[in-house]
Amino acid sequence: MAFVRHIQRDDREIRSIHPTQLDCKYIVQDKDGRKVLQLNTYGSEDRDIPGKLSQTLQFSEGSAKELYEILKREFGF
C-alpha cells in the first residue's frame, strides 16, 4: 500500500505478461482537503482467500494527471 507522488518512465523491458489475472476497483474521495484516487486489487481465484484486498495505490491529483498523460500518450486515448 502506497501513495504515489510521481510517475516516471523506466527504460527496462517487460520480460513477460504476468499470468495471474485479478480485479481492480477504484475509489475517489476528498481526504484531508485533497482529492485522492485509490486503486484496489483483489486476490486472484488461486489465492488462499480469493477476492481479499491485496494491493492499494493512492494517487494525488498531480500523480493522477501524470498517469492520465501517460495513458493518453502511450495508448492514444
DRENPA-3360 file (N, C-alpha, C; in nm, 2 decimals, always signed):
BEGIN
1 = MAFVRHIQ = +0.08/-0.12/+0.00/+0.00/+0.00/+0.00/+0.09/+0.12/+0.00 ~ +0.06/+0.21/-0.09/+0.15/+0.33/-0.11/+0.07/+0.45/-0.17 ~ +0.13/+0.57/-0.14/+0.08/+0.69/-0.20/+0.18/+0.73/-0.31 ~ +0.13/+0.73/-0.43/+0.22/+0.76/-0.55/+0.24/+0.91/-0.56 ~ +0.36/+0.96/-0.55/+0.39/+1.10/-0.55/+0.43/+1.15/-0.69 ~ +0.49/+1.05/-0.77/+0.54/+1.09/-0.90/+0.55/+0.96/-0.99 ~ +0.53/+0.97/-1.12/+0.54/+0.86/-1.21/+0.65/+0.90/-1.31 ~ +0.74/+0.81/-1.33/+0.84/+0.84/-1.44/+0.87/+0.71/-1.52;
9 = RDDREIRS = +0.91/+0.73/-1.64/+0.94/+0.62/-1.73/+1.06/+0.54/-1.68 ~ +1.04/+0.40/-1.69/+1.15/+0.31/-1.67/+1.19/+0.25/-1.80 ~ +1.31/+0.25/-1.84/+1.36/+0.21/-1.97/+1.39/+0.06/-1.98 ~ +1.37/-0.01/-1.87/+1.39/-0.16/-1.88/+1.27/-0.22/-1.96 ~ +1.30/-0.34/-2.01/+1.19/-0.41/-2.09/+1.11/-0.50/-2.00 ~ +0.98/-0.52/-2.04/+0.89/-0.62/-1.97/+0.93/-0.75/-2.02 ~ +0.96/-0.84/-1.93/+1.01/-0.98/-1.96/+0.90/-1.07/-2.01 ~ +0.78/-1.05/-1.94/+0.67/-1.14/-1.98/+0.54/-1.07/-1.92;
17 = IHPTQLDC = +0.43/-1.12/-1.97/+0.30/-1.08/-1.92/+0.27/-1.17/-1.80 ~ +0.23/-1.10/-1.69/+0.20/-1.18/-1.57/+0.08/-1.27/-1.59 ~ +0.09/-1.40/-1.55/-0.01/-1.50/-1.58/-0.14/-1.48/-1.49 ~ -0.12/-1.42/-1.37/-0.23/-1.40/-1.28/-0.32/-1.29/-1.32 ~ -0.45/-1.32/-1.32/-0.55/-1.21/-1.35/-0.63/-1.19/-1.23 ~ -0.66/-1.06/-1.21/-0.74/-1.02/-1.09/-0.83/-0.90/-1.12 ~ -0.91/-0.87/-1.03/-1.00/-0.75/-1.04/-0.94/-0.63/-0.97 ~ -0.97/-0.51/-1.02/-0.92/-0.39/-0.96/-1.05/-0.30/-0.95;
25 = KYIVQDKD = -1.06/-0.23/-0.84/-1.17/-0.14/-0.81/-1.11/+0.00/-0.78 ~ -1.18/+0.10/-0.80/-1.13/+0.23/-0.76/-1.22/+0.31/-0.67 ~ -1.17/+0.40/-0.59/-1.24/+0.49/-0.51/-1.18/+0.63/-0.53 ~ -1.27/+0.73/-0.54/-1.23/+0.87/-0.54/-1.30/+0.94/-0.43 ~ -1.22/+1.01/-0.34/-1.27/+1.08/-0.22/-1.19/+1.20/-0.19 ~ -1.25/+1.29/-0.13/-1.18/+1.41/-0.07/-1.13/+1.36/+0.07 ~ -1.00/+1.37/+0.09/-0.94/+1.33/+0.22/-0.85/+1.43/+0.26 ~ -0.87/+1.48/+0.38/-0.78/+1.59/+0.44/-0.76/+1.71/+0.34;
33 = GRKVLQLN = -0.87/+1.75/+0.28/-0.87/+1.86/+0.19/-0.82/+1.84/+0.05 ~ -0.79/+1.72/+0.01/-0.75/+1.69/-0.13/-0.81/+1.57/-0.18 ~ -0.83/+1.57/-0.31/-0.90/+1.46/-0.38/-0.79/+1.35/-0.40 ~ -0.83/+1.22/-0.37/-0.75/+1.11/-0.38/-0.81/+1.00/-0.46 ~ -0.74/+0.94/-0.56/-0.78/+0.83/-0.63/-0.71/+0.71/-0.57 ~ -0.79/+0.60/-0.54/-0.73/+0.48/-0.48/-0.77/+0.36/-0.57 ~ -0.67/+0.29/-0.61/-0.69/+0.17/-0.69/-0.66/+0.05/-0.60 ~ -0.76/-0.04/-0.59/-0.75/-0.16/-0.50/-0.75/-0.28/-0.59;
41 = TYGSEDRD = -0.65/-0.37/-0.57/-0.65/-0.50/-0.64/-0.69/-0.61/-0.54 ~ -0.75/-0.71/-0.59/-0.81/-0.82/-0.51/-0.75/-0.95/-0.55 ~ -0.73/-1.04/-0.45/-0.67/-1.17/-0.47/-0.73/-1.25/-0.58 ~ -0.65/-1.32/-0.66/-0.69/-1.40/-0.77/-0.77/-1.52/-0.72 ~ -0.83/-1.59/-0.81/-0.91/-1.71/-0.77/-0.82/-1.82/-0.72 ~ -0.69/-1.81/-0.74/-0.59/-1.92/-0.70/-0.54/-1.89/-0.56 ~ -0.57/-1.78/-0.50/-0.51/-1.74/-0.37/-0.59/-1.82/-0.26 ~ -0.52/-1.82/-0.14/-0.59/-1.88/-0.02/-0.72/-1.82/+0.01;
49 = IPGKLSQT = -0.73/-1.69/+0.00/-0.85/-1.62/+0.02/-0.89/-1.54/-0.10 ~ -0.95/-1.60/-0.20/-0.99/-1.53/-0.32/-1.07/-1.41/-0.30 ~ -1.04/-1.30/-0.37/-1.12/-1.18/-0.35/-1.08/-1.09/-0.24 ~ -0.98/-1.13/-0.16/-0.93/-1.05/-0.05/-0.85/-0.93/-0.10 ~ -0.87/-0.81/-0.04/-0.80/-0.69/-0.08/-0.65/-0.72/-0.07 ~ -0.58/-0.69/-0.18/-0.44/-0.73/-0.19/-0.34/-0.61/-0.19 ~ -0.35/-0.53/-0.29/-0.27/-0.41/-0.30/-0.35/-0.28/-0.31 ~ -0.30/-0.17/-0.27/-0.37/-0.04/-0.28/-0.27/+0.06/-0.32;
57 = LQFSEGSA = -0.30/+0.14/-0.42/-0.22/+0.25/-0.47/-0.31/+0.38/-0.46 ~ -0.26/+0.48/-0.40/-0.33/+0.61/-0.39/-0.26/+0.71/-0.48 ~ -0.34/+0.80/-0.55/-0.28/+0.90/-0.64/-0.34/+1.03/-0.59 ~ -0.25/+1.13/-0.59/-0.30/+1.27/-0.57/-0.35/+1.32/-0.70 ~ -0.41/+1.44/-0.70/-0.45/+1.50/-0.83/-0.33/+1.51/-0.93 ~ -0.21/+1.55/-0.88/-0.10/+1.56/-0.96/-0.05/+1.43/-1.02 ~ -0.04/+1.32/-0.94/+0.01/+1.19/-0.99/-0.10/+1.13/-1.07 ~ -0.22/+1.15/-1.05/-0.33/+1.10/-1.13/-0.32/+1.17/-1.27;
65 = KELYEILK = -0.29/+1.30/-1.27/-0.27/+1.37/-1.40/-0.16/+1.31/-1.48 ~ -0.05/+1.28/-1.41/+0.07/+1.21/-1.48/+0.03/+1.08/-1.54 ~ -0.05/+1.00/-1.46/-0.10/+0.87/-1.52/-0.19/+0.89/-1.64 ~ -0.28/+0.99/-1.63/-0.37/+1.02/-1.74/-0.28/+1.06/-1.87 ~ -0.18/+1.14/-1.85/-0.10/+1.19/-1.96/-0.02/+1.07/-2.02 ~ +0.02/+0.98/-1.94/+0.09/+0.86/-1.99/+0.00/+0.77/-2.07 ~ -0.12/+0.75/-2.02/-0.22/+0.67/-2.09/-0.26/+0.73/-2.22 ~ -0.28/+0.86/-2.22/-0.31/+0.93/-2.34/-0.20/+0.92/-2.45;
73 = REFGF = -0.08/+0.94/-2.40/+0.03/+0.93/-2.50/+0.06/+0.79/-2.55 ~ +0.06/+0.70/-2.45/+0.10/+0.56/-2.49/-0.01/+0.48/-2.56 ~ -0.13/+0.50/-2.52/-0.24/+0.43/-2.58/-0.33/+0.51/-2.68 ~ -0.30/+0.63/-2.69/-0.37/+0.72/-2.79/-0.51/+0.75/-2.74 ~ -0.54/+0.76/-2.62/-0.67/+0.79/-2.57/-0.69/+0.94/-2.59;
% end
